[in-house]
């Protein structure tokens, strides 16, 4: 039995592998391949080393697993188009942590805006060449102005007044290298007074008086945060019946300006009116331009609220309401024939005419300006109250005048 089993195994082995030990051709179903024992991956397949061995004690850098914190290839942070990626601020290796973050570039190349990029008072102005050629002379001459204000006076005691003014303006550019012009405005005023109730009841005023003056003005760049506005007047106010140093009355305005926004500014200062009765008035308020068609000067002693109406040709038409402390001061002589003071020699005295005025009006300005342009013409109707005449040399003869209305208009060329 044992001999028969051994012979059977020998014949089977010889049939599969042949006598030379090489595998013999297999027969079976066509199209099927029989895999020899001990070669499970096929005759042409070899095992490759793993790309990453987590248990290796000497890992190769090229076989490191991808970092969860590393961006994909070609990805950069910060400014678009950067050649190299930014090192993460909190991704420094241990022992190399820095307290200084990398340059901010999270929004591209644009840096965060500064509050005042040129400082509080702007960039310094460069001295401009001085010259007075023909073109400079044309820039110096600004305009010619003419105005007339009429205050009605009845036969029941009102003081009727005509105030006629004419002036012109010269501008000297870049005054003291400030980048702003210095304005010089010579002018002349002619005043007609009619007092129907003066005869036999109070001191009669002279029928006319005059005002000759020179206005000076300068202001810093209105686009800067802080600034100043200065204006002065050197004037001689008299009926020219005699000469006196009291007729020379300097006046002026000094204001500090603070721009809260490009459309809102605060002003504060003093207005030196230098009258016989009142010398100084406080000055200040708010100047607000909510849009190019609306302008609010909420400012004492000359408030004005203006709004755009329409454009006619090359002129913008605005309407406005306003107010002012009106009147003036003159050195006059009272006539010796006055019935209130008979037999007296001609008596010179300073005289104030003081009143309060509110008005509504229309004005034409140059068209095409971002804000209100230069005034070319205006016409207004007003109400005048709190009127008084103050005679410094004869205080007992000072008197009040009744309320009235006012018409005023003017042109500028």
C-alpha positions in Angstrom: 0.0 0.0 0.0 2.8 2.3 0.8 4.5 1.5 -2.4 1.4 2.3 -4.5 0.9 5.8 -2.7 4.6 6.8 -3.4 4.3 6.0 -7.0 1.1 8.0 -7.4 2.7 11.2 -5.9 5.8 10.8 -8.1 3.7 10.6 -11.3 1.6 13.7 -10.3 4.7 15.9 -9.6 6.3 14.9 -12.8 3.2 15.8 -14.8 3.0 19.4 -13.4 6.7 20.5 -13.3 8.4 18.2 -15.8 11.5 16.3 -15.4 13.7 19.4 -15.5 12.0 21.2 -12.6 10.5 24.0 -14.7 6.8 24.4 -14.7 5.1 22.5 -17.4 2.4 24.0 -19.6 -0.9 24.0 -18.0 -4.0 23.0 -19.8 -7.4 24.1 -18.9 -10.1 26.5 -20.1 -8.9 28.8 -22.9 -8.4 32.5 -21.8 -7.8 31.6 -18.2 -4.4 31.9 -16.5 -3.4 29.7 -13.7 -1.1 31.4 -11.1 1.7 29.1 -9.9 1.9 28.5 -6.2 4.1 30.9 -4.2 3.7 33.9 -6.7 0.5 35.6 -5.7 1.3 39.0 -7.5 2.0 37.4 -10.9 5.3 36.9 -12.6 5.8 40.6 -13.6 4.8 42.4 -10.3 7.4 43.5 -7.7 6.8 45.2 -4.3 7.8 48.9 -4.0 9.0 50.5 -0.7 6.3 52.6 1.0 6.2 56.3 0.3 6.0 57.1 4.1 7.0 54.9 7.0 5.5 56.2 10.2 7.8 53.9 12.2 11.1 54.8 10.7 13.7 56.4 13.0 15.4 58.3 10.1 12.6 59.6 7.9 13.6 61.1 4.6 12.5 64.7 4.1 11.1 63.9 0.7 8.8 61.3 2.3 7.3 63.6 4.9 3.5 63.6 5.1 1.8 66.9 4.0 1.4 69.4 6.8 -2.1 70.3 7.8 -0.9 74.0 8.3 1.0 74.2 5.0 -0.9 75.8 2.1 -1.2 74.0 -1.2 1.6 74.5 -3.7 1.5 77.9 -5.4 -0.7 79.5 -2.7 0.5 82.8 -1.2 -0.9 85.2 1.4 -1.1 89.0 1.6 -0.3 91.1 -1.5 -1.5 89.4 -4.7 1.3 88.2 -6.9 3.8 87.8 -4.0 6.8 85.6 -5.0 7.0 83.8 -1.6 4.4 82.9 1.0 4.3 84.9 4.2 5.5 83.1 7.3 2.5 82.6 9.6 2.9 84.9 12.6 2.0 82.1 15.1 3.7 79.4 13.1 7.3 80.1 14.3 9.3 77.0 15.4 9.8 76.6 19.2 12.4 78.8 20.6 12.2 81.3 17.6 8.9 83.1 18.6 9.1 86.8 17.8 7.1 89.7 19.3 7.0 91.6 16.0 4.3 90.6 13.6 5.1 90.6 9.8 4.3 93.6 7.7 0.5 94.1 7.3 -0.6 93.2 3.8 -3.9 91.6 4.4 -5.7 94.1 2.1 -3.2 94.3 -0.7 -0.7 97.1 -1.2 -2.9 99.9 0.2 -1.8 101.0 3.7 -4.3 102.0 6.4 -5.2 105.7 6.0 -3.8 108.4 8.2 -5.9 111.1 9.9 -3.9 114.1 8.8 -1.5 113.0 6.1 0.0 116.5 5.7 -0.1 117.5 9.3 -2.6 119.7 11.1 -1.6 122.8 9.1 -0.8 121.2 5.7 2.4 121.0 3.8 4.6 124.0 3.9 4.2 126.4 1.0 7.1 127.2 -1.3 8.0 130.8 -1.9 6.5 132.0 -5.1 8.4 134.3 -7.5 7.5 137.9 -7.1 6.5 139.8 -10.2 4.1 142.5 -11.3 3.8 142.0 -15.0 0.6 142.6 -17.0 -0.8 139.1 -16.1 -0.2 139.7 -12.4 -2.0 143.1 -12.6 -5.0 141.4 -14.0 -5.1 138.9 -11.2 -4.8 141.7 -8.6 -8.0 143.4 -9.7 -11.0 141.5 -8.5 -14.3 143.4 -8.9 -16.1 146.7 -8.5 -19.1 146.8 -6.1 -22.0 149.3 -5.8 -24.9 149.0 -3.2 -27.7 151.1 -1.8 -29.8 150.6 1.3 -32.9 152.6 1.9 -34.7 152.7 5.3 -38.1 154.2 5.0 -39.0 157.2 7.2 -42.5 158.7 7.6 -43.5 162.2 8.7 -44.4 160.8 12.2 -40.9 160.7 13.5 -39.0 157.9 11.6 -35.4 158.6 10.5 -35.1 158.0 6.7 -31.7 156.8 5.6 -29.9 156.2 2.3 -26.6 154.4 2.6 -24.7 154.2 -0.8 -21.4 152.4 -0.9 -18.9 151.7 -3.6 -15.7 149.8 -3.4 -13.2 147.6 -5.4 -11.0 144.7 -4.4 -7.3 144.0 -5.0 -5.8 140.5 -4.3 -2.1 140.0 -3.7 -1.6 136.2 -4.2 0.5 134.0 -1.9 0.7 136.6 0.9 3.9 135.9 3.0 4.2 132.5 1.2 1.0 131.3 2.9 -0.6 130.1 -0.4 -3.6 132.4 0.3 -4.2 135.9 -1.1 -4.2 139.2 0.8 -7.3 141.3 0.0 -7.2 145.1 -0.1 -10.5 146.9 -0.7 -10.7 150.7 -0.8 -14.2 152.1 -0.6 -16.4 155.1 -0.1 -19.8 155.6 1.5 -22.4 158.4 1.0 -25.1 158.8 3.7 -28.3 160.9 3.4 -30.4 161.5 6.5 -33.9 162.9 6.6 -35.5 163.5 10.0 -39.0 165.0 9.6 -39.8 165.2 13.3 -36.6 166.9 14.4 -37.9 170.4 14.0 -38.9 171.8 17.4 -38.7 168.4 19.1 -35.2 167.0 19.1 -31.7 167.7 17.7 -31.5 167.8 13.9 -28.9 165.7 12.2 -26.9 167.0 9.3 -28.4 166.1 6.0 -25.4 164.1 4.9 -22.2 162.4 6.0 -19.4 160.3 4.4 -17.3 157.2 5.0 -13.9 156.6 3.5 -12.2 153.3 4.3 -9.6 150.7 3.4 -10.5 147.1 4.1 -7.8 144.5 4.7 -8.4 140.7 4.8 -6.6 137.4 4.9 -7.4 133.9 5.9 -5.5 130.7 6.1 -6.1 127.7 3.8 -9.8 126.7 4.5 -9.1 123.1 3.7 -6.8 122.6 6.7 -8.0 121.5 10.1 -7.1 124.6 12.0 -7.1 128.1 10.6 -7.5 131.8 11.2 -9.6 134.6 9.6 -8.5 138.2 9.9 -10.2 141.4 8.6 -9.6 145.0 9.4 -10.8 148.4 8.3 -9.1 151.8 8.5 -11.9 154.4 8.1 -12.6 158.1 8.4 -16.3 158.8 9.2 -17.4 162.5 9.1 -19.7 165.1 7.7 -16.5 166.9 6.6 -17.7 170.0 8.3 -14.5 169.9 10.5 -11.6 167.6 10.9 -11.0 165.6 14.1 -9.0 162.6 15.1 -12.3 161.1 16.5 -13.5 160.6 13.0 -10.7 158.0 12.4 -12.2 154.7 13.6 -10.2 151.5 13.1 -12.2 148.3 13.2 -11.5 144.6 12.8 -12.5 140.9 13.2 -10.4 138.0 14.4 -11.6 134.4 14.2 -10.2 131.0 14.9 -11.6 128.2 12.7 -11.7 124.5 13.4 -12.9 122.2 10.6 -14.7 119.2 12.2 -15.4 117.7 8.8 -14.9 119.0 5.2 -18.5 120.4 5.5 -18.7 121.6 9.1 -16.6 124.2 10.8 -16.7 126.1 14.1 -15.6 129.7 14.3 -15.0 131.9 17.4 -13.5 135.3 18.0 -14.3 139.0 18.4 -15.7 141.7 16.3 -14.3 145.1 17.1 -16.9 147.5 15.8 -15.5 150.6 17.7 -18.7 152.6 17.9 -19.2 155.3 20.4 -21.7 153.3 22.4 -20.5 149.7 21.8 -16.9 148.7 21.2 -16.7 144.9 20.9 -19.1 142.2 20.0 -18.5 138.5 20.5 -18.3 136.7 17.1 -18.7 133.0 16.4 -20.9 130.1 15.4 -21.1 127.2 13.0 -20.6 127.2 9.3 -22.3 124.1 7.7 -22.5 123.1 4.1 -24.5 119.8 4.0 -24.4 119.8 0.2 -23.2 122.2 -2.6 -26.7 123.7 -2.9 -27.2 124.6 0.8 -25.1 126.9 2.9 -25.7 127.7 6.6 -23.8 130.5 8.4 -25.2 130.1 11.9 -22.9 133.0 13.0 -23.3 136.1 15.2 -23.5 139.0 14.4 -24.2 138.2 10.8 -26.1 134.9 10.4 -27.2 133.8 6.9 -28.9 130.7 5.6 -28.8 130.3 1.8 -30.2 127.7 -0.7 -29.8 127.3 -4.4 -32.9 127.9 -6.6 -31.9 127.6 -10.3 -29.4 128.6 -13.0 -30.1 131.4 -15.4 -27.5 131.5 -18.2 -24.1 131.8 -16.6 -25.5 132.7 -13.1 -26.8 130.7 -10.2 -29.8 132.1 -8.4 -29.9 131.6 -4.6 -32.4 132.8 -2.0 -31.4 133.5 1.6 -32.5 134.9 5.0 -30.2 136.7 7.3 -29.6 139.3 10.0 -27.1 141.9 11.1 -26.2 144.5 13.6 -26.7 147.6 11.4 -25.9 151.3 11.6 -22.5 153.1 12.0 -20.6 155.9 13.7 -19.7 159.4 12.4 -18.2 162.5 13.7 -20.7 165.4 13.0 -21.4 169.0 13.9 -24.8 170.1 15.2 -26.0 173.4 13.7 -26.2 176.4 16.0 -29.6 177.2 14.5 -31.1 174.0 16.0 -34.3 175.1 17.9 -33.5 172.6 20.7 -30.2 174.4 21.5 -30.6 178.0 20.3 -27.7 180.4 20.6 -25.1 177.7 21.0 -21.9 177.6 18.9 -21.6 174.7 16.4 -21.1 171.6 18.5 -19.1 168.6 17.2 -19.9 165.2 18.5 -19.6 161.5 17.8 -22.9 160.0 16.8 -24.0 156.4 16.6 -26.9 155.0 14.6 -27.6 151.5 15.9 -30.3 149.1 14.8 -31.1 145.4 14.3 -32.0 144.0 10.8 -33.5 140.8 9.5 -34.0 140.3 5.8 -34.8 137.9 3.0 -33.2 138.2 -0.4 -32.1 136.8 -3.8 -28.6 136.8 -5.1 -26.9 135.9 -8.4 -23.5 134.1 -8.2 -21.1 132.7 -10.7 -22.3 129.4 -12.1 -20.3 126.2 -12.2 -18.7 126.5 -8.8 -18.7 123.5 -6.4 -20.1 125.9 -3.7 -21.6 129.4 -3.8 -19.5 131.5 -6.2 -18.8 135.2 -6.0 -21.9 137.4 -5.7 -22.7 139.4 -8.8 -26.0 141.0 -7.8 -28.5 140.9 -4.9 -31.8 142.3 -3.8 -33.4 142.0 -0.4 -36.3 143.2 1.8 -35.8 143.6 5.5 -37.3 144.7 8.8 -35.4 147.2 11.0 -36.0 147.5 14.7 -34.3 148.5 18.0 -33.3 151.8 16.3 -31.5 154.6 18.3 -29.4 157.7 17.8 -26.7 158.2 20.3 -25.1 161.7 20.7 -22.0 161.3 22.8 -21.5 165.0 23.6 -25.2 165.5 24.4 -26.3 162.2 26.0 -29.6 163.7 27.1 -30.5 164.4 23.4 -30.1 160.8 22.4 -33.4 159.3 21.2 -35.0 156.2 19.9 -36.5 155.8 16.4 -39.5 153.8 15.3 -39.4 150.5 13.5 -39.3 150.5 9.7 -38.6 148.4 6.6 -35.6 148.3 4.4 -34.9 147.8 0.7 -31.3 147.0 -0.3 -29.6 145.9 -3.5 -26.3 145.9 -5.3 -24.1 144.9 -8.2 -20.6 143.6 -8.7 -18.6 143.7 -11.9 
